[in-house]
Amino acid sequence: MKYRTSDELYKFINQVISELETLQLDAKPIQDVQKTAFTTSSEWLGELGRAVREVQKQNITNDTVTSHLLEIMHTVHKAWPHM
């Protein structure tokens, strides 16, 4: 999915947080990034990537959630290609 605005990405991330919570998985790392103000969008994306990587360490068996996390990382990689 391509996001025309950062607001669209922000809404998608909130959807993923809800999906994680529904599966009783820890969404806190991503939630913390969503609640924090950053100086630049690049900084926000870097922290978001770090948080997604932390969440991915869990035993996630839901293919949709796994796909959505990878989709977020695809967006992160535009600013942080080596993350």
Residue, then its C-alpha position, 0 to 999 in steps of 0.5 A: m500500500k502506498y500512503r499519500t500522506s503521513d496521516e494515512l500511514y499513521k492511521f494504518i499503524n493504529q489499525v495494526i496496533s489494534e490487530l496486535e491487541t486483538l491477538q493479545l500480542d504486545a503492541k507497546p513498542i509501536q504505541d510508544v512511537q505513535k505517542t511521541a513527538f519527533t523532530t523529523s519524519s525520518e527520525w519517526l520512521g527510524e524509531l517506528g522501524r525499531a519498534v516494528r522489529e521489536v514487535q516482530k520478535q513475538n510469535i506472530t502466527n497471523d499472516t495478515v498481521t505479519s504482512h502488515l508489519l512488513e508493509i510498515m517496514h517497506t515504508v521505513h526502508k524508504a528512509w532507512p534502507h539498511m534497517 
